[in-house]
Amino acid sequence: MTERIVYRPKLANGLFVEPQLGSTNEAKAKREMEERLNRMNFAAHSHYEDPWTPRAGAVTFDEKGNYNCGRCNKQDGKDDCLIIPIDVDLKAGSCKHWEIKCAGDREMDVSGIGHTAEQAMYGVAVNGKGFGCHRCPFSSRAHQLDSVGRDLYCGKGDFRVPWNACCELNGAKVVTEYEGNKPAKSGNYSAN
């Protein structure tokens, strides 16, 4: 079996270089098809969320772009998480299990079955507000909007994103890193 592997230019820091788009509609459409495949791959492997990603639907996309625990369906109304057994920061904490609050989406407390803050990639953003592509150092202003208006370019995934999208690799600085359910280091660390 032959697999197709795409190699794209990268910067010294490992981020992809955004390609210059061709001027024809055909060239722009071809690039959008490539980006769609990259985006779907990122959704499957890195919990990427935007309003058009098939995996996300409306459940895991935060229209405000913060993805913080205080607006998560897996938060118990106090400061406990129903997935990981720790007290969470409602304003600036988040993890890869974030979901919109929805009365029709019933949750169970499964925090005792072995999920850890480290596995969930839980972090508290130094900025005190949360995460999202608009706060991620791996995104930059796109050379040009795509056909649905995505205005940023993700250097980790090689595709354009809307400002309020997010993934588990978000690089916003975090207050502490976790090992298991315990803070391991304090300082300004990248979330990934």
Secondary structure, 3 states (H helix, E strand, C coil): CCCCCCCCCECCCCCECCCCCCCCHHHHHHHHHHHHHHHHHHHHHHCCECCCCCCCCCCCCCCCCCCCHHHECCECCCCEECCCCCECCCCCEECCCCCECCCCCCCCCCCCCCCCCCCCCCEEECCCCCCCHHHCCCEEECCCCCCCCCCEEECCCCEEECCCCECCCCCCEEEEEEECCEEEEEEEEECC
